[in-house]
Amino acid sequence: MTIRCLQIITRLHSGGAEEAVLKLVQVLYKHSIICDIATGSIQNGGALQKNQLPSQCTLHHIPSLKRKIQALSDIQAYRSLRSLIQKQKYDIVHTHTAKAGIVGRYAAHKASVPVVHTVHGLSFGYPPLTIIQMIFRAFERWAGTFTNKMIFVSHACKQYYLQQKVARPQQSSVIYVGQDLEPYRRVATASYEQRMFARKTLGLHVDSSEIVLACIARIVKGKNLETLFTILSRVVRRHTHLTLLLFGDGEKKYKKDLEYLAKKLGIDKYVRFMGFYSDIWKILPAIDIHCFTSLSEGLPLAVLQCSAAGIPTVCFPFHSTEEIIRNGESGYICPKNDIDAYTHALCTLIENKDMRKEFGKAAVQCARGTKNTNWEVDTYSTQTIRVYNDVLQSSARY
């Protein structure tokens, strides 16, 4: 029996949540679940370029669906989504990200269609909360009252939402985003020649003594990149034979602000903005250390992918950190925004080639998963389908 599902996400750009939705649409299609996507903003290339959608998937552009709280736009987005859901007669709605999750769930609820919501990251952050964050938490609690099931991308996210009384235990499940990690695992065993070729491809010096740092993240304020630049300005006082590559697209103004900051800190000659790479695994052999400074994540796929590739990550704590990194073994988890600790950890790895190798081996093992952490695509689809079936059966639609 074919099931028709509408996936709703605020923006379809190049990020972890976007990739998760597109991957989900692909795998569900193989199991006779036909998905359409409704989104407020579509970016050509990026995640869409990397994930080919099934021919039966229709993209619905809802311009009024925006990230910021804007009453008039939010009301229009709600009406557009409710009309779409009713007109297309979807069997189930699956929402993703904060704004789409709130507006989309309410639209599905008023259209009398069961709804599932996936939490890809914290929509209201950590205490102490700002007024805006408290408003979002209140909306999340309200939307949770008419959500059939909530899916979390990590156990830590689930526990936090339960603690904040945003979700109830009986409606909550943890499903890790499915990833094909085999191309990344091959990076871990790349030869010296392959590593130098990757560096040449990126326009770097073919020199094994140069340390190549990478940050794989969207160029947006939430990724805390200005802190990374401050850290780098301290690192280069001790180590000048290095390069930091930033992989990702995002906000043009923020990128310009970062370029100005790099010049101000005197590190512009060490920093390169590389843009978005659809097949990032192809250039990972060039990388020695992954630098990640975001403070609020659900489960960052970039960290998982680098781990599978045998590249240690230095980061600050975020929800799910310990589900993909063993501190002091496969990477370093530094105290929140502790620039001194992060600088020390990064310099330690820069100075110790053998330690980088050992951390890389441990990272590969972390990325293989355990009985509680499974990244396989088949598991991703099977568990999601199980949630859909439970929701549809309980709502007596079949």
Secondary structure, 3 states (H helix, E strand, C coil): CCEEEEEEEEEECCCHHHHHHHHHHHHHHCCCEEEEEEEEEECCCHHHHHCCCCCCCCEEECCCCCCCCCHHHHHHHHHHHHHHHHHHCCCEEEEECHHHHHHHHHHHHHCCCCEEEEECCCCCCCCCCCHHHHHHHHHHHHHHCCCCEEEECCHHHHHHHHHCCCCCHHHEEECCCCCCCHHHHHHCCCCHHHHHHHHHHCCCCCCCCCEEEEEECCECHHHCHHHHHHHHHHHCCCCCCEEEEEECCECHHHHHHHHHHHHHHCCHHHEEEEECCCCHHHCHHHCCEEEECCCCCCCCHHHHHHHHCCCCEEECCCCCHHHHCCECCCEEECCCCCHHHHHHHHHHHHHCHHHHHHHHHHHHHHHCCCCCCCCCHHHHHHHHHHHHHHHHHHCCCC
